[in-house]
Amino acid sequence: MAISLSVVVLLAIVLVVMIRSGSIKPGPAIVAALFGFFLASTDMAPSINRFMNSISDMISQISF
C-alpha cells in the first residue's frame, strides 16, 4: 500500500510540473488522469499492479 501511494504522489507531482511548465495542457492531463482512473476498474488492474510491484521489488534489490 505504501508503494502504490508513493507512486500516486510521484505521478501527481510529475503531472503538476508538466502542466506548470507547459509541456502538457490541462485538458490532456485531465483525460490522462481519467483514463488511469477508469483503467483501475478494469480486469487489467491486477496485472498492472503485479507489474508495478515486480518493478519496485527489482529496484529495492539493487544495491549500490
DSSP file (Angstrom, degrees, kcal/mol; ACC not computed):
  #  RESIDUE AA STRUCTURE BP1 BP2  ACC     N-H-->O    O-->H-N    N-H-->O    O-->H-N    TCO  KAPPA ALPHA  PHI   PSI    X-CA   Y-CA   Z-CA
    1    1 A M     >        0   0    0      0, 0.0     4,-2.2     0, 0.0     5,-0.2   0.000 360.0 360.0 360.0 -40.1    0.0    0.0    0.0
    2    2 A A  H  >  +     0   0    0      1,-0.2     4,-2.1     2,-0.2     5,-0.1   0.866 360.0  51.8 -65.5 -34.8    2.8    2.4    0.8
    3    3 A I  H  > S+     0   0    0      2,-0.2     4,-2.3     1,-0.2    -1,-0.2   0.934 109.9  47.4 -68.2 -44.5    4.4    1.8   -2.5
    4    4 A S  H  > S+     0   0    0      1,-0.2     4,-2.2     2,-0.2    -2,-0.2   0.878 112.1  50.6 -65.8 -35.8    1.2    2.5   -4.5
    5    5 A L  H  X S+     0   0    0     -4,-2.2     4,-2.3     2,-0.2    -1,-0.2   0.903 109.8  50.7 -66.1 -39.7    0.6    5.6   -2.5
    6    6 A S  H  X S+     0   0    0     -4,-2.1     4,-2.6     1,-0.2    -2,-0.2   0.895 110.0  50.0 -63.2 -40.4    4.2    6.8   -3.2
    7    7 A V  H  X S+     0   0    0     -4,-2.3     4,-2.8     2,-0.2     5,-0.2   0.901 110.0  50.7 -65.6 -40.6    3.7    6.1   -6.9
    8    8 A V  H  X S+     0   0    0     -4,-2.2     4,-2.2     2,-0.2    -2,-0.2   0.923 112.3  46.3 -63.1 -44.1    0.5    8.1   -6.9
    9    9 A V  H  X S+     0   0    0     -4,-2.3     4,-2.3     2,-0.2    -2,-0.2   0.925 113.3  49.4 -64.5 -44.0    2.2   11.1   -5.2
   10   10 A L  H  X S+     0   0    0     -4,-2.6     4,-2.4     1,-0.2    -2,-0.2   0.926 112.5  47.0 -61.3 -45.4    5.2   10.9   -7.5
   11   11 A L  H  X S+     0   0    0     -4,-2.8     4,-2.5     1,-0.2    -1,-0.2   0.864 110.6  53.0 -66.4 -35.1    2.9   10.8  -10.6
   12   12 A A  H  X S+     0   0    0     -4,-2.2     4,-2.4    -5,-0.2    -1,-0.2   0.910 109.8  48.4 -65.0 -40.8    0.8   13.7   -9.3
   13   13 A I  H  X S+     0   0    0     -4,-2.3     4,-2.5     2,-0.2    -2,-0.2   0.926 111.9  48.9 -64.2 -44.2    4.0   15.8   -8.8
   14   14 A V  H  X S+     0   0    0     -4,-2.4     4,-2.5     1,-0.2    -2,-0.2   0.913 111.3  50.6 -61.3 -42.2    5.2   15.0  -12.3
   15   15 A L  H  X S+     0   0    0     -4,-2.5     4,-2.2     2,-0.2    -2,-0.2   0.910 110.8  48.0 -63.2 -43.1    1.8   15.9  -13.7
   16   16 A V  H  X S+     0   0    0     -4,-2.4     4,-2.7     2,-0.2    -1,-0.2   0.916 112.4  49.2 -64.1 -42.9    1.7   19.2  -11.9
   17   17 A V  H  X S+     0   0    0     -4,-2.5     4,-2.3     1,-0.2     6,-0.2   0.909 111.2  50.0 -63.0 -41.6    5.2   20.0  -13.1
   18   18 A M  H  X>S+     0   0    0     -4,-2.5     6,-1.4     2,-0.2     5,-1.2   0.888 112.6  46.7 -65.9 -38.0    4.3   19.2  -16.7
   19   19 A I  H ><5S+     0   0    0     -4,-2.2     3,-0.5     1,-0.2    -2,-0.2   0.930 114.3  47.0 -67.4 -44.9    1.2   21.4  -16.6
   20   20 A R  H 3<5S+     0   0    0     -4,-2.7    -2,-0.2     1,-0.2    -1,-0.2   0.840 111.8  50.4 -67.7 -32.5    3.1   24.3  -15.0
   21   21 A S  H 3<5S-     0   0    0     -4,-2.3    -1,-0.2    -5,-0.2    -2,-0.2   0.633 111.0-121.5 -81.1 -12.0    6.0   24.0  -17.5
   22   22 A G  T <<5S+     0   0    0     -4,-0.7    -3,-0.2    -3,-0.5    -4,-0.1   0.514  80.1 119.5  88.2   4.2    3.6   24.0  -20.4
   23   23 A S  S   <S+     0   0    0     -5,-1.2     2,-0.3    -6,-0.2    -4,-0.2   0.689  83.4  27.3 -77.7 -15.5    4.7   20.6  -21.8
   24   24 A I  S    S-     0   0    0     -6,-1.4    -2,-0.3    -9,-0.1    -1,-0.2  -0.990  82.3-132.4-142.4 137.6    1.2   19.3  -21.3
   25   25 A K     >  -     0   0    0     -2,-0.3     4,-1.7    -3,-0.1     5,-0.2  -0.472  27.2-111.4 -84.3 158.4   -2.0   21.3  -21.3
   26   26 A P  H  > S+     0   0    0      0, 0.0     4,-2.4     0, 0.0     5,-0.2   0.855 112.6  59.4 -59.9 -35.8   -4.7   20.8  -18.6
   27   27 A G  H  > S+     0   0    0      1,-0.2     4,-2.1     2,-0.2     5,-0.2   0.964 109.1  40.5 -59.8 -55.9   -7.2   19.2  -21.0
   28   28 A P  H  > S+     0   0    0      0, 0.0     4,-2.5     0, 0.0    -1,-0.2   0.831 113.2  56.9 -62.6 -30.2   -5.0   16.3  -22.0
   29   29 A A  H  X S+     0   0    0     -4,-1.7     4,-2.3     2,-0.2    -2,-0.2   0.910 107.3  47.6 -66.1 -41.0   -3.8   15.9  -18.4
   30   30 A I  H  X S+     0   0    0     -4,-2.4     4,-2.7     2,-0.2     5,-0.2   0.908 111.5  50.7 -65.5 -41.4   -7.4   15.5  -17.2
   31   31 A V  H  X S+     0   0    0     -4,-2.1     4,-2.4     2,-0.2    -2,-0.2   0.918 111.1  48.6 -61.7 -43.1   -8.0   13.0  -20.0
   32   32 A A  H  X S+     0   0    0     -4,-2.5     4,-2.2     2,-0.2    -2,-0.2   0.902 112.0  48.9 -64.2 -41.0   -4.9   11.0  -18.9
   33   33 A A  H  X S+     0   0    0     -4,-2.3     4,-2.3     2,-0.2    -2,-0.2   0.913 112.3  47.8 -65.4 -42.6   -6.0   11.1  -15.3
   34   34 A L  H  X S+     0   0    0     -4,-2.7     4,-2.7     2,-0.2     5,-0.3   0.884 108.8  55.0 -64.9 -37.9   -9.5    9.9  -16.1
   35   35 A F  H  X S+     0   0    0     -4,-2.4     4,-2.4     1,-0.2    -2,-0.2   0.934 110.2  45.8 -59.2 -46.4   -8.0    7.2  -18.3
   36   36 A G  H  X S+     0   0    0     -4,-2.2     4,-1.6     2,-0.2    -2,-0.2   0.887 111.3  52.9 -63.3 -39.8   -6.0    5.9  -15.4
   37   37 A F  H  < S+     0   0    0     -4,-2.3     4,-0.4     1,-0.2    -2,-0.2   0.935 114.8  39.9 -62.0 -47.2   -9.0    6.1  -13.1
   38   38 A F  H >< S+     0   0    0     -4,-2.7     3,-1.0     1,-0.2    -2,-0.2   0.821 110.1  59.4 -74.8 -30.1  -11.2    4.1  -15.4
   39   39 A L  H >< S+     0   0    0     -4,-2.4     3,-1.6    -5,-0.3     6,-0.3   0.846  97.2  62.8 -63.0 -33.2   -8.3    1.7  -16.2
   40   40 A A  T 3< S+     0   0    0     -4,-1.6    -1,-0.2     1,-0.3    -2,-0.2   0.719 100.4  52.7 -65.6 -20.7   -8.1    0.9  -12.5
   41   41 A S  T <  S+     0   0    0     -3,-1.0    -1,-0.3    -4,-0.4    -2,-0.2   0.335  95.4  89.5 -97.9   7.7  -11.6   -0.5  -12.6
   42   42 A T  S X  S-     0   0    0     -3,-1.6     3,-1.1    -4,-0.1    -3,-0.0  -0.360  94.3 -99.6 -94.2 179.0  -11.0   -2.9  -15.5
   43   43 A D  T 3  S+     0   0    0      1,-0.2     4,-0.4     2,-0.1    -1,-0.1   0.610 117.3  68.1 -72.9 -11.7   -9.7   -6.5  -15.5
   44   44 A M  T 3> S+     0   0    0     -5,-0.2     4,-2.3     1,-0.2     3,-0.3   0.652  75.6  87.4 -80.3 -15.2   -6.2   -5.3  -16.3
   45   45 A A  H <> S+     0   0    0     -3,-1.1     4,-2.5    -6,-0.3    -1,-0.2   0.883  86.2  49.0 -56.3 -46.0   -5.8   -3.6  -12.9
   46   46 A P  H  > S+     0   0    0      0, 0.0     4,-2.5     0, 0.0    -1,-0.2   0.892 112.1  49.7 -62.7 -36.7   -4.4   -6.7  -11.1
   47   47 A S  H  > S+     0   0    0     -4,-0.4     4,-2.2    -3,-0.3    -2,-0.2   0.911 112.3  46.9 -66.2 -42.1   -1.9   -7.3  -13.9
   48   48 A I  H  X S+     0   0    0     -4,-2.3     4,-2.6     2,-0.2    -1,-0.2   0.901 112.0  51.4 -65.4 -40.6   -0.7   -3.7  -13.8
   49   49 A N  H  X S+     0   0    0     -4,-2.5     4,-2.3    -5,-0.2    -2,-0.2   0.913 110.3  48.2 -63.7 -43.2   -0.5   -3.9  -10.0
   50   50 A R  H  X S+     0   0    0     -4,-2.5     4,-2.3     2,-0.2    -1,-0.2   0.895 111.6  51.0 -63.4 -39.8    1.6   -7.1  -10.2
   51   51 A F  H  X S+     0   0    0     -4,-2.2     4,-2.1     2,-0.2    -2,-0.2   0.930 111.3  46.6 -62.6 -46.4    3.9   -5.5  -12.8
   52   52 A M  H  X S+     0   0    0     -4,-2.6     4,-2.4     1,-0.2    -1,-0.2   0.879 112.1  51.4 -65.4 -36.9    4.4   -2.3  -10.7
   53   53 A N  H  X S+     0   0    0     -4,-2.3     4,-2.4     2,-0.2    -1,-0.2   0.897 109.5  49.5 -66.0 -39.6    5.1   -4.5   -7.6
   54   54 A S  H  X S+     0   0    0     -4,-2.3     4,-2.3     2,-0.2    -2,-0.2   0.882 110.8  50.3 -67.5 -36.2    7.7   -6.6   -9.5
   55   55 A I  H  X S+     0   0    0     -4,-2.1     4,-2.4     2,-0.2    -2,-0.2   0.927 112.0  47.1 -64.7 -44.8    9.4   -3.4  -10.7
   56   56 A S  H  X S+     0   0    0     -4,-2.4     4,-2.2     1,-0.2    -2,-0.2   0.873 111.9  50.7 -67.2 -35.4    9.5   -2.0   -7.2
   57   57 A D  H  X S+     0   0    0     -4,-2.4     4,-1.2     2,-0.2    -1,-0.2   0.912 110.4  49.7 -64.8 -41.7   10.9   -5.3   -5.9
   58   58 A M  H  X S+     0   0    0     -4,-2.3     4,-0.5     1,-0.2     3,-0.3   0.907 111.9  47.9 -63.8 -41.7   13.6   -5.3   -8.6
   59   59 A I  H >< S+     0   0    0     -4,-2.4     3,-1.0     1,-0.2    -1,-0.2   0.893 109.2  53.5 -65.9 -39.4   14.6   -1.7   -7.7
   60   60 A S  H 3< S+     0   0    0     -4,-2.2    -1,-0.2     1,-0.2    -2,-0.2   0.748 104.6  56.1 -69.5 -21.2   14.7   -2.4   -4.0
   61   61 A Q  H 3< S+     0   0    0     -4,-1.2     2,-0.4    -3,-0.3    -1,-0.2   0.581  82.2 102.6 -85.4 -10.4   17.0   -5.4   -4.6
   62   62 A I    <<  -     0   0    0     -3,-1.0     2,-0.5    -4,-0.5    -3,-0.0  -0.606  60.0-158.9 -74.3 124.9   19.6   -3.2   -6.4
   63   63 A S              0   0    0     -2,-0.4    -2,-0.1     1,-0.1    -3,-0.0  -0.899 360.0 360.0-109.1 136.6   22.5   -2.5   -4.0
   64   64 A F              0   0    0     -2,-0.5    -1,-0.1     0, 0.0    -2,-0.0   0.411 360.0 360.0 -99.1 360.0   24.7    0.5   -4.6
